[in-house]
Amino acid sequence: MTDLINNLIFATFNLWMAYYHAQLFKANKRIRHGLWAALYLGVVGVFCLLFTWWYLPIMILNRAVIFSPALNLFRGFPINYISSSTTSIIDKIELKVFGRNWYKRMAWYVGLFVFCLILKWVL
């Protein structure tokens, strides 16, 4: 039950962050990706210390599955929108690994997320 609650907390946090970033985009304000990443990893680190190290991959994949689609929808774009110009290092890596195939990227992220959850429960 704790895993479900913690994942819901992180899903809510990711939805809020996507909404806030969409507001920054609309206001034409700069998004400091490094600071947001540090904040997110800090929160993940606290959860790892309080519960289990398994939250590191699980919560990072939670973000990968939820944040980008939510950001796209909050910005009024299709769920599978991929920007052609980005300052995000993660976005640039994703473009190199998956190209512009959003569905392939999401399939990998969802699959890895479910795999990590199952592995955590089995071990």
N, C-alpha and C positions, 0 to 999 in steps of 0.2 A: 504494500500500500504506500510506503514511503517513496518508492521509485515513481509511482504514478503521480503523487502529489508534487514531488520535485520536478518531474518532467512538465507538469502543468504550470508550475511556477516559472520555469525557464521558457516555456512556450508563451506565456503571458508577457514575460520580460522581452522576448524577441518581437512579439507583436507591438508592444509599446515602442520599442526602439525603431522598428520599421515605420510606425506612424510618425514618430518624432523626426526621423530622417526625411520622410516625405514632406513634412512641414518645412524643414530646412531647405529642401530642394525648391519647393514652391516659393519660398521667400528669397531664393537665390543666395543663400548663405553657405559658407564653406563647411564641409563635414571633415572633421579631423579623425580620419580612420584609425590612426595609431592610438589616439586617446580612447576611442570607443573600444578598440580591440583590447587595450590594457584593462579597461573597466570590466569588460566581459570575462577576460581570462582571470581577473582578480576574483570575481564572483564565483566562477567555476572552481578556482583554487580553494576558496572558503568551503564550498560544498564538498570538494575532495577531502579536505582536512576533517570536516565534520562527519562525513559518511564513508566514502570509499573512493579510491583512485579511479574506479570505473567511470566516475562522472566526467572525467576529462574527455574521453572520446565520445561518450554519450551526449554530453551537453554541447560539444562543438558540432556534432552531427545534427542535434536538435536545431541549432541555429541555421545550419546549412539547409535543412529541410523547410524551415518556417520563414526565415528573414527575407530572402530575396523574393519569393512569391508574394508575401505580404506587402513588401515595399512597392513592388510593381502595381499591385491592386490599389494601394493607398495613393499612388501617383496617377492613377487612372490609365495605366498601361495594361496590356494583356498579361496574364499570369506568367507567360513564357518569354516575356521581353528580356532581351540581353542588350545592354548599352554598348554602343560602338566606341564610346570614349569614357574612360574611367580613370580615377586616380588610385583606386583600391588595388593593393598588391594581390589580395585574394581573387578579385575579379580577373586580373591579368593572368594569374596562374590557371584559373578555371578555363579561360579562353584557350590557353595553350594545351591543356589536357583534354578538354571536351569539345573544343571548337565552339561553334555557335549552336550546338545541339543541346538545348535546354532539357529535353526529355531524357537524354542519355545521362546528363549530369544528375538530374533528380532521381533517376532509377538507381544510380550508384549510391547517392546519399541516403535514400530511404532504405535500400538494401543493407548498407553498412550500419545504419542506425538500428534496424531490426536485429541484425546479426549481433551487434554489441549488447543489446538488451537481452537477447536469448543467452548469449555467452555469460553475461553477468549472473543471470538467474540460475544457469546450470552449474557454474562454478561457485 
